[in-house]
Structure formats: C-alpha cells, structure tokens
Amino acid sequence: MPSFKITLAYDGTDYVGWQLQANGVSIQGLLEDALRALDERDVRVTGAGRTDAGVHALGQVASFTIQRA
C-alpha cells in the first residue's frame, strides 16, 4: 500500500481545529472525506502536529496510506 506525505496550508477560522471532533468540522475530517474518493475504504490521515479551533496553518505536514494509487 502506498503511503503519501502532504504539506498543506489552511485558514482555520471556521473549523474546530485539525483533529477530528464530534462537535464540529475539522481539517482532518475534511481531508479524510476528500481522500475517500481515492479509496473504497476509510482513509486515516495522521498529522505531524495539530491546531486548535480558529488557528491557521502554513506548512502542516500529514501522511496517509491508501489501498490503491
């Protein structure tokens, strides 16, 4: 299974932060939803760090593995 590293930037104003949370929309959740189009199964994204609610990022590093490339 191929693994990928991505570096992303985002405006966190309208989000509950990086990490998945039940009480709102997270950056990790949005990314996992988008990556679901590449794989039939759920894709788990692992961030090298995390941001709190309303905090922006300019170089957040994350990785994920998918079944097919």
PDB file of N, H, CA, C and O in Angstrom:
ATOM      1  N   MET A   1       0.841  -1.178   0.000  1.00  0.00           N
ATOM      2  CA  MET A   1       0.000   0.000   0.000  1.00  0.00           C
ATOM      3  C   MET A   1       0.886   1.241   0.000  1.00  0.00           C
ATOM      4  O   MET A   1       1.775   1.369   0.842  1.00  0.00           O
ATOM      5  N   PRO A   2       0.651   2.142  -0.926  1.00  0.00           N
ATOM      6  CA  PRO A   2       1.468   3.351  -0.972  1.00  0.00           C
ATOM      7  C   PRO A   2       1.109   4.336   0.145  1.00  0.00           C
ATOM      8  O   PRO A   2      -0.058   4.524   0.488  1.00  0.00           O
ATOM      9  N   SER A   3       2.150   4.949   0.693  1.00  0.00           N
ATOM     10  H   SER A   3       3.097   4.796   0.414  1.00  0.00           H
ATOM     11  CA  SER A   3       1.969   5.998   1.701  1.00  0.00           C
ATOM     12  C   SER A   3       2.363   7.330   1.086  1.00  0.00           C
ATOM     13  O   SER A   3       3.260   7.394   0.245  1.00  0.00           O
ATOM     14  N   PHE A   4       1.698   8.381   1.505  1.00  0.00           N
ATOM     15  H   PHE A   4       0.970   8.330   2.188  1.00  0.00           H
ATOM     16  CA  PHE A   4       1.932   9.709   0.963  1.00  0.00           C
ATOM     17  C   PHE A   4       2.130  10.715   2.080  1.00  0.00           C
ATOM     18  O   PHE A   4       1.518  10.615   3.144  1.00  0.00           O
ATOM     19  N   LYS A   5       2.994  11.683   1.824  1.00  0.00           N
ATOM     20  H   LYS A   5       3.492  11.764   0.961  1.00  0.00           H
ATOM     21  CA  LYS A   5       3.191  12.830   2.719  1.00  0.00           C
ATOM     22  C   LYS A   5       2.660  14.053   1.985  1.00  0.00           C
ATOM     23  O   LYS A   5       2.933  14.246   0.801  1.00  0.00           O
ATOM     24  N   ILE A   6       1.905  14.867   2.691  1.00  0.00           N
ATOM     25  H   ILE A   6       1.683  14.710   3.653  1.00  0.00           H
ATOM     26  CA  ILE A   6       1.424  16.110   2.107  1.00  0.00           C
ATOM     27  C   ILE A   6       1.753  17.261   3.056  1.00  0.00           C
ATOM     28  O   ILE A   6       1.845  17.087   4.271  1.00  0.00           O
ATOM     29  N   THR A   7       1.925  18.422   2.472  1.00  0.00           N
ATOM     30  H   THR A   7       1.850  18.563   1.485  1.00  0.00           H
ATOM     31  CA  THR A   7       2.114  19.648   3.242  1.00  0.00           C
ATOM     32  C   THR A   7       1.014  20.597   2.821  1.00  0.00           C
ATOM     33  O   THR A   7       0.854  20.877   1.632  1.00  0.00           O
ATOM     34  N   LEU A   8       0.257  21.095   3.779  1.00  0.00           N
ATOM     35  H   LEU A   8       0.387  20.868   4.744  1.00  0.00           H
ATOM     36  CA  LEU A   8      -0.871  21.946   3.427  1.00  0.00           C
ATOM     37  C   LEU A   8      -0.935  23.200   4.270  1.00  0.00           C
ATOM     38  O   LEU A   8      -0.366  23.288   5.358  1.00  0.00           O
ATOM     39  N   ALA A   9      -1.646  24.158   3.729  1.00  0.00           N
ATOM     40  H   ALA A   9      -2.109  24.086   2.845  1.00  0.00           H
ATOM     41  CA  ALA A   9      -1.914  25.411   4.434  1.00  0.00           C
ATOM     42  C   ALA A   9      -3.420  25.585   4.473  1.00  0.00           C
ATOM     43  O   ALA A   9      -4.123  25.198   3.539  1.00  0.00           O
ATOM     44  N   TYR A  10      -3.913  26.168   5.553  1.00  0.00           N
ATOM     45  H   TYR A  10      -3.343  26.482   6.312  1.00  0.00           H
ATOM     46  CA  TYR A  10      -5.353  26.399   5.646  1.00  0.00           C
ATOM     47  C   TYR A  10      -5.665  27.559   6.572  1.00  0.00           C
ATOM     48  O   TYR A  10      -4.890  27.909   7.462  1.00  0.00           O
ATOM     49  N   ASP A  11      -6.820  28.135   6.331  1.00  0.00           N
ATOM     50  H   ASP A  11      -7.450  27.851   5.608  1.00  0.00           H
ATOM     51  CA  ASP A  11      -7.388  29.176   7.187  1.00  0.00           C
ATOM     52  C   ASP A  11      -8.333  28.460   8.139  1.00  0.00           C
ATOM     53  O   ASP A  11      -9.376  27.965   7.713  1.00  0.00           O
ATOM     54  N   GLY A  12      -7.994  28.396   9.393  1.00  0.00           N
ATOM     55  H   GLY A  12      -7.146  28.798   9.739  1.00  0.00           H
ATOM     56  CA  GLY A  12      -8.764  27.630  10.362  1.00  0.00           C
ATOM     57  C   GLY A  12      -9.912  28.377  11.015  1.00  0.00           C
ATOM     58  O   GLY A  12     -10.501  27.880  11.975  1.00  0.00           O
ATOM     59  N   THR A  13     -10.244  29.556  10.518  1.00  0.00           N
ATOM     60  H   THR A  13      -9.766  29.960   9.738  1.00  0.00           H
ATOM     61  CA  THR A  13     -11.258  30.401  11.149  1.00  0.00           C
ATOM     62  C   THR A  13     -12.555  29.669  11.458  1.00  0.00           C
ATOM     63  O   THR A  13     -13.081  29.793  12.564  1.00  0.00           O
ATOM     64  N   ASP A  14     -13.076  28.917  10.514  1.00  0.00           N
ATOM     65  H   ASP A  14     -12.649  28.816   9.615  1.00  0.00           H
ATOM     66  CA  ASP A  14     -14.399  28.298  10.669  1.00  0.00           C
ATOM     67  C   ASP A  14     -14.353  26.836  11.109  1.00  0.00           C
ATOM     68  O   ASP A  14     -15.345  26.122  10.964  1.00  0.00           O
ATOM     69  N   TYR A  15     -13.219  26.380  11.642  1.00  0.00           N
ATOM     70  H   TYR A  15     -12.413  26.961  11.760  1.00  0.00           H
ATOM     71  CA  TYR A  15     -13.063  24.966  11.964  1.00  0.00           C
ATOM     72  C   TYR A  15     -12.736  24.759  13.443  1.00  0.00           C
ATOM     73  O   TYR A  15     -12.267  25.675  14.119  1.00  0.00           O
ATOM     74  N   VAL A  16     -12.988  23.552  13.932  1.00  0.00           N
ATOM     75  H   VAL A  16     -13.369  22.808  13.382  1.00  0.00           H
ATOM     76  CA  VAL A  16     -12.729  23.223  15.343  1.00  0.00           C
ATOM     77  C   VAL A  16     -11.267  22.858  15.590  1.00  0.00           C
ATOM     78  O   VAL A  16     -10.900  22.468  16.698  1.00  0.00           O
ATOM     79  N   GLY A  17     -10.443  22.984  14.568  1.00  0.00           N
ATOM     80  H   GLY A  17     -10.741  23.301  13.668  1.00  0.00           H
ATOM     81  CA  GLY A  17      -9.030  22.658  14.660  1.00  0.00           C
ATOM     82  C   GLY A  17      -8.674  21.534  13.702  1.00  0.00           C
ATOM     83  O   GLY A  17      -9.478  21.145  12.855  1.00  0.00           O
ATOM     84  N   TRP A  18      -7.461  21.019  13.846  1.00  0.00           N
ATOM     85  H   TRP A  18      -6.808  21.335  14.534  1.00  0.00           H
ATOM     86  CA  TRP A  18      -7.001  19.940  12.972  1.00  0.00           C
ATOM     87  C   TRP A  18      -7.706  18.628  13.272  1.00  0.00           C
ATOM     88  O   TRP A  18      -8.204  17.977  12.353  1.00  0.00           O
ATOM     89  N   GLN A  19      -7.759  18.232  14.516  1.00  0.00           N
ATOM     90  H   GLN A  19      -7.355  18.761  15.262  1.00  0.00           H
ATOM     91  CA  GLN A  19      -8.159  16.884  14.926  1.00  0.00           C
ATOM     92  C   GLN A  19      -9.665  16.653  14.819  1.00  0.00           C
ATOM     93  O   GLN A  19     -10.466  17.551  15.079  1.00  0.00           O
ATOM     94  N   LEU A  20     -10.037  15.424  14.428  1.00  0.00           N
ATOM     95  H   LEU A  20      -9.387  14.694  14.217  1.00  0.00           H
ATOM     96  CA  LEU A  20     -11.447  15.036  14.382  1.00  0.00           C
ATOM     97  C   LEU A  20     -12.119  15.287  15.726  1.00  0.00           C
ATOM     98  O   LEU A  20     -11.580  14.946  16.780  1.00  0.00           O
ATOM     99  N   GLN A  21     -13.302  15.888  15.672  1.00  0.00           N
ATOM    100  H   GLN A  21     -13.739  16.165  14.817  1.00  0.00           H
ATOM    101  CA  GLN A  21     -14.079  16.137  16.878  1.00  0.00           C
ATOM    102  C   GLN A  21     -15.554  15.969  16.548  1.00  0.00           C
ATOM    103  O   GLN A  21     -15.982  16.241  15.427  1.00  0.00           O
ATOM    104  N   ALA A  22     -16.318  15.527  17.516  1.00  0.00           N
ATOM    105  H   ALA A  22     -15.971  15.306  18.427  1.00  0.00           H
ATOM    106  CA  ALA A  22     -17.748  15.294  17.311  1.00  0.00           C
ATOM    107  C   ALA A  22     -18.544  16.592  17.253  1.00  0.00           C
ATOM    108  O   ALA A  22     -19.666  16.609  16.745  1.00  0.00           O
ATOM    109  N   ASN A  23     -17.978  17.673  17.766  1.00  0.00           N
ATOM    110  H   ASN A  23     -17.067  17.659  18.179  1.00  0.00           H
ATOM    111  CA  ASN A  23     -18.748  18.907  17.889  1.00  0.00           C
ATOM    112  C   ASN A  23     -18.572  19.893  16.742  1.00  0.00           C
ATOM    113  O   ASN A  23     -18.988  21.045  16.869  1.00  0.00           O
ATOM    114  N   GLY A  24     -17.976  19.487  15.635  1.00  0.00           N
ATOM    115  H   GLY A  24     -17.638  18.551  15.532  1.00  0.00           H
ATOM    116  CA  GLY A  24     -17.826  20.421  14.527  1.00  0.00           C
ATOM    117  C   GLY A  24     -16.960  19.873  13.412  1.00  0.00           C
ATOM    118  O   GLY A  24     -16.539  18.717  13.434  1.00  0.00           O
ATOM    119  N   VAL A  25     -16.706  20.735  12.434  1.00  0.00           N
ATOM    120  H   VAL A  25     -17.048  21.674  12.417  1.00  0.00           H
ATOM    121  CA  VAL A  25     -15.941  20.365  11.243  1.00  0.00           C
ATOM    122  C   VAL A  25     -14.454  20.606  11.503  1.00  0.00           C
ATOM    123  O   VAL A  25     -14.048  21.695  11.907  1.00  0.00           O
ATOM    124  N   SER A  26     -13.650  19.565  11.262  1.00  0.00           N
ATOM    125  H   SER A  26     -13.980  18.680  10.933  1.00  0.00           H
ATOM    126  CA  SER A  26     -12.199  19.667  11.452  1.00  0.00           C
ATOM    127  C   SER A  26     -11.483  19.578  10.107  1.00  0.00           C
ATOM    128  O   SER A  26     -12.037  19.077   9.128  1.00  0.00           O
ATOM    129  N   ILE A  27     -10.259  20.065  10.073  1.00  0.00           N
ATOM    130  H   ILE A  27      -9.809  20.472  10.868  1.00  0.00           H
ATOM    131  CA  ILE A  27      -9.445  19.975   8.864  1.00  0.00           C
ATOM    132  C   ILE A  27      -9.154  18.509   8.540  1.00  0.00           C
ATOM    133  O   ILE A  27      -9.251  18.106   7.381  1.00  0.00           O
ATOM    134  N   GLN A  28      -8.805  17.719   9.532  1.00  0.00           N
ATOM    135  H   GLN A  28      -8.726  18.046  10.474  1.00  0.00           H
ATOM    136  CA  GLN A  28      -8.542  16.291   9.325  1.00  0.00           C
ATOM    137  C   GLN A  28      -9.769  15.603   8.732  1.00  0.00           C
ATOM    138  O   GLN A  28      -9.640  14.800   7.808  1.00  0.00           O
ATOM    139  N   GLY A  29     -10.938  15.903   9.246  1.00  0.00           N
ATOM    140  H   GLY A  29     -11.043  16.555   9.997  1.00  0.00           H
ATOM    141  CA  GLY A  29     -12.166  15.300   8.743  1.00  0.00           C
ATOM    142  C   GLY A  29     -12.445  15.663   7.298  1.00  0.00           C
ATOM    143  O   GLY A  29     -12.844  14.810   6.505  1.00  0.00           O
ATOM    144  N   LEU A  30     -12.234  16.932   6.949  1.00  0.00           N
ATOM    145  H   LEU A  30     -11.910  17.624   7.593  1.00  0.00           H
ATOM    146  CA  LEU A  30     -12.435  17.355   5.562  1.00  0.00           C
ATOM    147  C   LEU A  30     -11.473  16.644   4.625  1.00  0.00           C
ATOM    148  O   LEU A  30     -11.861  16.207   3.542  1.00  0.00           O
ATOM    149  N   LEU A  31     -10.223  16.531   5.042  1.00  0.00           N
ATOM    150  H   LEU A  31      -9.909  16.886   5.922  1.00  0.00           H
ATOM    151  CA  LEU A  31      -9.220  15.865   4.220  1.00  0.00           C
ATOM    152  C   LEU A  31      -9.543  14.384   4.050  1.00  0.00           C
ATOM    153  O   LEU A  31      -9.427  13.848   2.948  1.00  0.00           O
ATOM    154  N   GLU A  32      -9.940  13.726   5.116  1.00  0.00           N
ATOM    155  H   GLU A  32     -10.034  14.160   6.012  1.00  0.00           H
ATOM    156  CA  GLU A  32     -10.299  12.306   5.027  1.00  0.00           C
ATOM    157  C   GLU A  32     -11.517  12.102   4.130  1.00  0.00           C
ATOM    158  O   GLU A  32     -11.570  11.128   3.379  1.00  0.00           O
ATOM    159  N   ASP A  33     -12.486  12.996   4.196  1.00  0.00           N
ATOM    160  H   ASP A  33     -12.443  13.788   4.806  1.00  0.00           H
ATOM    161  CA  ASP A  33     -13.652  12.910   3.311  1.00  0.00           C
ATOM    162  C   ASP A  33     -13.232  13.046   1.851  1.00  0.00           C
ATOM    163  O   ASP A  33     -13.720  12.308   0.995  1.00  0.00           O
ATOM    164  N   ALA A  34     -12.332  13.980   1.560  1.00  0.00           N
ATOM    165  H   ALA A  34     -11.935  14.579   2.256  1.00  0.00           H
ATOM    166  CA  ALA A  34     -11.865  14.185   0.186  1.00  0.00           C
ATOM    167  C   ALA A  34     -11.062  12.987  -0.314  1.00  0.00           C
ATOM    168  O   ALA A  34     -11.183  12.612  -1.480  1.00  0.00           O
ATOM    169  N   LEU A  35     -10.250  12.386   0.540  1.00  0.00           N
ATOM    170  H   LEU A  35     -10.151  12.691   1.487  1.00  0.00           H
ATOM    171  CA  LEU A  35      -9.421  11.246   0.136  1.00  0.00           C
ATOM    172  C   LEU A  35     -10.229   9.972  -0.061  1.00  0.00           C
ATOM    173  O   LEU A  35      -9.764   9.041  -0.718  1.00  0.00           O
ATOM    174  N   ARG A  36     -11.417   9.919   0.490  1.00  0.00           N
ATOM    175  H   ARG A  36     -11.796  10.676   1.024  1.00  0.00           H
ATOM    176  CA  ARG A  36     -12.283   8.753   0.320  1.00  0.00           C
ATOM    177  C   ARG A  36     -12.575   8.492  -1.159  1.00  0.00           C
ATOM    178  O   ARG A  36     -12.887   7.363  -1.539  1.00  0.00           O
ATOM    179  N   ALA A  37     -12.478   9.521  -1.988  1.00  0.00           N
ATOM    180  H   ALA A  37     -12.225  10.438  -1.680  1.00  0.00           H
ATOM    181  CA  ALA A  37     -12.698   9.358  -3.430  1.00  0.00           C
ATOM    182  C   ALA A  37     -11.590   8.526  -4.082  1.00  0.00           C
ATOM    183  O   ALA A  37     -11.789   7.990  -5.173  1.00  0.00           O
ATOM    184  N   LEU A  38     -10.430   8.410  -3.434  1.00  0.00           N
ATOM    185  H   LEU A  38     -10.269   8.845  -2.548  1.00  0.00           H
ATOM    186  CA  LEU A  38      -9.309   7.640  -3.983  1.00  0.00           C
ATOM    187  C   LEU A  38      -9.307   6.182  -3.564  1.00  0.00           C
ATOM    188  O   LEU A  38      -8.582   5.372  -4.143  1.00  0.00           O
ATOM    189  N   ASP A  39     -10.095   5.844  -2.583  1.00  0.00           N
ATOM    190  H   ASP A  39     -10.683   6.502  -2.114  1.00  0.00           H
ATOM    191  CA  ASP A  39     -10.047   4.508  -1.997  1.00  0.00           C
ATOM    192  C   ASP A  39     -11.453   4.122  -1.540  1.00  0.00           C
ATOM    193  O   ASP A  39     -12.209   4.976  -1.076  1.00  0.00           O
ATOM    194  N   GLU A  40     -11.799   2.867  -1.664  1.00  0.00           N
ATOM    195  H   GLU A  40     -11.185   2.174  -2.040  1.00  0.00           H
ATOM    196  CA  GLU A  40     -13.130   2.419  -1.252  1.00  0.00           C
ATOM    197  C   GLU A  40     -13.297   2.396   0.264  1.00  0.00           C
ATOM    198  O   GLU A  40     -14.420   2.461   0.764  1.00  0.00           O
ATOM    199  N   ARG A  41     -12.200   2.305   0.992  1.00  0.00           N
ATOM    200  H   ARG A  41     -11.288   2.252   0.586  1.00  0.00           H
ATOM    201  CA  ARG A  41     -12.277   2.229   2.446  1.00  0.00           C
ATOM    202  C   ARG A  41     -11.965   3.597   3.051  1.00  0.00           C
ATOM    203  O   ARG A  41     -11.530   4.514   2.355  1.00  0.00           O
ATOM    204  N   ASP A  42     -12.192   3.714   4.338  1.00  0.00           N
ATOM    205  H   ASP A  42     -12.546   2.969   4.904  1.00  0.00           H
ATOM    206  CA  ASP A  42     -11.865   4.960   5.024  1.00  0.00           C
ATOM    207  C   ASP A  42     -10.355   5.165   5.030  1.00  0.00           C
ATOM    208  O   ASP A  42      -9.596   4.222   5.257  1.00  0.00           O
ATOM    209  N   VAL A  43      -9.930   6.378   4.785  1.00  0.00           N
ATOM    210  H   VAL A  43     -10.546   7.144   4.601  1.00  0.00           H
ATOM    211  CA  VAL A  43      -8.516   6.738   4.807  1.00  0.00           C
ATOM    212  C   VAL A  43      -8.270   7.541   6.079  1.00  0.00           C
ATOM    213  O   VAL A  43      -8.947   8.540   6.323  1.00  0.00           O
ATOM    214  N   ARG A  44      -7.311   7.114   6.886  1.00  0.00           N
ATOM    215  H   ARG A  44      -6.761   6.302   6.688  1.00  0.00           H
ATOM    216  CA  ARG A  44      -6.969   7.819   8.128  1.00  0.00           C
ATOM    217  C   ARG A  44      -5.751   8.700   7.868  1.00  0.00           C
ATOM    218  O   ARG A  44      -4.702   8.216   7.442  1.00  0.00           O
ATOM    219  N   VAL A  45      -5.899   9.974   8.124  1.00  0.00           N
ATOM    220  H   VAL A  45      -6.751  10.367   8.470  1.00  0.00           H
ATOM    221  CA  VAL A  45      -4.810  10.935   7.962  1.00  0.00           C
ATOM    222  C   VAL A  45      -4.170  11.171   9.329  1.00  0.00           C
ATOM    223  O   VAL A  45      -4.866  11.358  10.327  1.00  0.00           O
ATOM    224  N   THR A  46      -2.844  11.161   9.363  1.00  0.00           N
ATOM    225  H   THR A  46      -2.278  11.009   8.553  1.00  0.00           H
ATOM    226  CA  THR A  46      -2.107  11.424  10.592  1.00  0.00           C
ATOM    227  C   THR A  46      -1.343  12.732  10.437  1.00  0.00           C
ATOM    228  O   THR A  46      -0.516  12.871   9.535  1.00  0.00           O
ATOM    229  N   GLY A  47      -1.618  13.679  11.308  1.00  0.00           N
ATOM    230  H   GLY A  47      -2.290  13.566  12.040  1.00  0.00           H
ATOM    231  CA  GLY A  47      -0.935  14.965  11.258  1.00  0.00           C
ATOM    232  C   GLY A  47       0.318  14.957  12.115  1.00  0.00           C
ATOM    233  O   GLY A  47       0.358  14.309  13.161  1.00  0.00           O
ATOM    234  N   ALA A  48       1.348  15.681  11.670  1.00  0.00           N
ATOM    235  H   ALA A  48       1.315  16.207  10.820  1.00  0.00           H
ATOM    236  CA  ALA A  48       2.585  15.788  12.440  1.00  0.00           C
ATOM    237  C   ALA A  48       2.412  16.728  13.630  1.00  0.00           C
ATOM    238  O   ALA A  48       3.205  16.708  14.571  1.00  0.00           O
ATOM    239  N   GLY A  49       1.386  17.533  13.575  1.00  0.00           N
ATOM    240  H   GLY A  49       0.743  17.549  12.810  1.00  0.00           H
ATOM    241  CA  GLY A  49       1.057  18.453  14.661  1.00  0.00           C
ATOM    242  C   GLY A  49      -0.432  18.723  14.580  1.00  0.00           C
ATOM    243  O   GLY A  49      -1.139  18.097  13.790  1.00  0.00           O
ATOM    244  N   ARG A  50      -0.910  19.645  15.390  1.00  0.00           N
ATOM    245  H   ARG A  50      -0.336  20.153  16.032  1.00  0.00           H
ATOM    246  CA  ARG A  50      -2.325  19.968  15.311  1.00  0.00           C
ATOM    247  C   ARG A  50      -2.536  21.428  15.670  1.00  0.00           C
ATOM    248  O   ARG A  50      -1.712  22.048  16.341  1.00  0.00           O
ATOM    249  N   THR A  51      -3.647  21.956  15.212  1.00  0.00           N
ATOM    250  H   THR A  51      -4.316  21.451  14.667  1.00  0.00           H
ATOM    251  CA  THR A  51      -4.015  23.325  15.544  1.00  0.00           C
ATOM    252  C   THR A  51      -5.323  23.308  16.319  1.00  0.00           C
ATOM    253  O   THR A  51      -6.129  22.387  16.186  1.00  0.00           O
ATOM    254  N   ASP A  52      -5.518  24.328  17.119  1.00  0.00           N
ATOM    255  H   ASP A  52      -4.864  25.076  17.227  1.00  0.00           H
ATOM    256  CA  ASP A  52      -6.756  24.481  17.879  1.00  0.00           C
ATOM    257  C   ASP A  52      -7.799  25.199  17.034  1.00  0.00           C
ATOM    258  O   ASP A  52      -7.512  25.629  15.917  1.00  0.00           O
ATOM    259  N   ALA A  53      -8.988  25.325  17.559  1.00  0.00           N
ATOM    260  H   ALA A  53      -9.221  24.976  18.467  1.00  0.00           H
ATOM    261  CA  ALA A  53     -10.085  25.997  16.862  1.00  0.00           C
ATOM    262  C   ALA A  53      -9.671  27.410  16.467  1.00  0.00           C
ATOM    263  O   ALA A  53      -9.112  28.162  17.266  1.00  0.00           O
ATOM    264  N   GLY A  54      -9.965  27.753  15.203  1.00  0.00           N
ATOM    265  H   GLY A  54     -10.419  27.143  14.554  1.00  0.00           H
ATOM    266  CA  GLY A  54      -9.708  29.094  14.712  1.00  0.00           C
ATOM    267  C   GLY A  54      -8.270  29.405  14.346  1.00  0.00           C
ATOM    268  O   GLY A  54      -7.975  30.524  13.927  1.00  0.00           O
ATOM    269  N   VAL A  55      -7.364  28.442  14.495  1.00  0.00           N
ATOM    270  H   VAL A  55      -7.603  27.533  14.836  1.00  0.00           H
ATOM    271  CA  VAL A  55      -5.939  28.676  14.224  1.00  0.00           C
ATOM    272  C   VAL A  55      -5.611  28.256  12.796  1.00  0.00           C
ATOM    273  O   VAL A  55      -6.082  27.221  12.325  1.00  0.00           O
ATOM    274  N   HIS A  56      -4.804  29.060  12.109  1.00  0.00           N
ATOM    275  H   HIS A  56      -4.421  29.901  12.492  1.00  0.00           H
ATOM    276  CA  HIS A  56      -4.410  28.797  10.727  1.00  0.00           C
ATOM    277  C   HIS A  56      -3.106  27.993  10.690  1.00  0.00           C
ATOM    278  O   HIS A  56      -2.391  27.892  11.688  1.00  0.00           O
ATOM    279  N   ALA A  57      -2.818  27.428   9.524  1.00  0.00           N
ATOM    280  H   ALA A  57      -3.398  27.509   8.714  1.00  0.00           H
ATOM    281  CA  ALA A  57      -1.561  26.692   9.340  1.00  0.00           C
ATOM    282  C   ALA A  57      -0.949  27.058   7.996  1.00  0.00           C
ATOM    283  O   ALA A  57      -1.653  27.301   7.015  1.00  0.00           O
ATOM    284  N   LEU A  58       0.369  27.091   7.977  1.00  0.00           N
ATOM    285  H   LEU A  58       0.941  26.894   8.773  1.00  0.00           H
ATOM    286  CA  LEU A  58       1.115  27.375   6.755  1.00  0.00           C
ATOM    287  C   LEU A  58       2.284  26.390   6.694  1.00  0.00           C
ATOM    288  O   LEU A  58       3.439  26.774   6.874  1.00  0.00           O
ATOM    289  N   GLY A  59       1.974  25.128   6.439  1.00  0.00           N
ATOM    290  H   GLY A  59       1.035  24.816   6.293  1.00  0.00           H
ATOM    291  CA  GLY A  59       3.005  24.103   6.390  1.00  0.00           C
ATOM    292  C   GLY A  59       2.697  22.913   7.284  1.00  0.00           C
ATOM    293  O   GLY A  59       3.612  22.266   7.793  1.00  0.00           O
ATOM    294  N   GLN A  60       1.421  22.618   7.479  1.00  0.00           N
ATOM    295  H   GLN A  60       0.677  23.144   7.065  1.00  0.00           H
ATOM    296  CA  GLN A  60       1.009  21.441   8.253  1.00  0.00           C
ATOM    297  C   GLN A  60       1.388  20.192   7.464  1.00  0.00           C
ATOM    298  O   GLN A  60       1.003  20.056   6.302  1.00  0.00           O
ATOM    299  N   VAL A  61       2.125  19.294   8.071  1.00  0.00           N
ATOM    300  H   VAL A  61       2.437  19.404   9.014  1.00  0.00           H
ATOM    301  CA  VAL A  61       2.552  18.057   7.415  1.00  0.00           C
ATOM    302  C   VAL A  61       1.665  16.921   7.902  1.00  0.00           C
ATOM    303  O   VAL A  61       1.388  16.799   9.095  1.00  0.00           O
ATOM    304  N   ALA A  62       1.223  16.090   6.962  1.00  0.00           N
ATOM    305  H   ALA A  62       1.447  16.188   5.992  1.00  0.00           H
ATOM    306  CA  ALA A  62       0.375  14.945   7.296  1.00  0.00           C
ATOM    307  C   ALA A  62       0.727  13.790   6.370  1.00  0.00           C
ATOM    308  O   ALA A  62       1.356  13.982   5.329  1.00  0.00           O
ATOM    309  N   SER A  63       0.314  12.596   6.760  1.00  0.00           N
ATOM    310  H   SER A  63      -0.197  12.440   7.605  1.00  0.00           H
ATOM    311  CA  SER A  63       0.540  11.423   5.918  1.00  0.00           C
ATOM    312  C   SER A  63      -0.700  10.544   5.923  1.00  0.00           C
ATOM    313  O   SER A  63      -1.535  10.606   6.825  1.00  0.00           O
ATOM    314  N   PHE A  64      -0.791   9.722   4.881  1.00  0.00           N
ATOM    315  H   PHE A  64      -0.113   9.671   4.148  1.00  0.00           H
ATOM    316  CA  PHE A  64      -1.894   8.772   4.775  1.00  0.00           C
ATOM    317  C   PHE A  64      -1.480   7.629   3.868  1.00  0.00           C
ATOM    318  O   PHE A  64      -0.566   7.769   3.055  1.00  0.00           O
ATOM    319  N   THR A  65      -2.143   6.514   4.009  1.00  0.00           N
ATOM    320  H   THR A  65      -2.885   6.400   4.670  1.00  0.00           H
ATOM    321  CA  THR A  65      -1.910   5.328   3.196  1.00  0.00           C
ATOM    322  C   THR A  65      -3.213   4.961   2.515  1.00  0.00           C
ATOM    323  O   THR A  65      -4.278   4.989   3.132  1.00  0.00           O
ATOM    324  N   ILE A  66      -3.124   4.618   1.237  1.00  0.00           N
ATOM    325  H   ILE A  66      -2.259   4.596   0.735  1.00  0.00           H
ATOM    326  CA  ILE A  66      -4.318   4.177   0.520  1.00  0.00           C
ATOM    327  C   ILE A  66      -4.076   2.789  -0.063  1.00  0.00           C
ATOM    328  O   ILE A  66      -2.937   2.369  -0.269  1.00  0.00           O
ATOM    329  N   GLN A  67      -5.164   2.100  -0.320  1.00  0.00           N
ATOM    330  H   GLN A  67      -6.089   2.441  -0.153  1.00  0.00           H
ATOM    331  CA  GLN A  67      -5.106   0.743  -0.850  1.00  0.00           C
ATOM    332  C   GLN A  67      -4.555   0.732  -2.273  1.00  0.00           C
ATOM    333  O   GLN A  67      -3.792  -0.161  -2.643  1.00  0.00           O
ATOM    334  N   ARG A  68      -4.941   1.719  -3.063  1.00  0.00           N
ATOM    335  H   ARG A  68      -5.561   2.444  -2.763  1.00  0.00           H
ATOM    336  CA  ARG A  68      -4.507   1.767  -4.461  1.00  0.00           C
ATOM    337  C   ARG A  68      -4.029   3.165  -4.801  1.00  0.00           C
ATOM    338  O   ARG A  68      -4.455   4.141  -4.183  1.00  0.00           O
ATOM    339  N   ALA A  69      -3.146   3.264  -5.783  1.00  0.00           N
ATOM    340  H   ALA A  69      -2.800   2.471  -6.285  1.00  0.00           H
ATOM    341  CA  ALA A  69      -2.608   4.573  -6.189  1.00  0.00           C
ATOM    342  C   ALA A  69      -3.232   5.035  -7.482  1.00  0.00           C
ATOM    343  O   ALA A  69      -2.902   6.113  -7.976  1.00  0.00           O
TER     344      ALA A  69
END
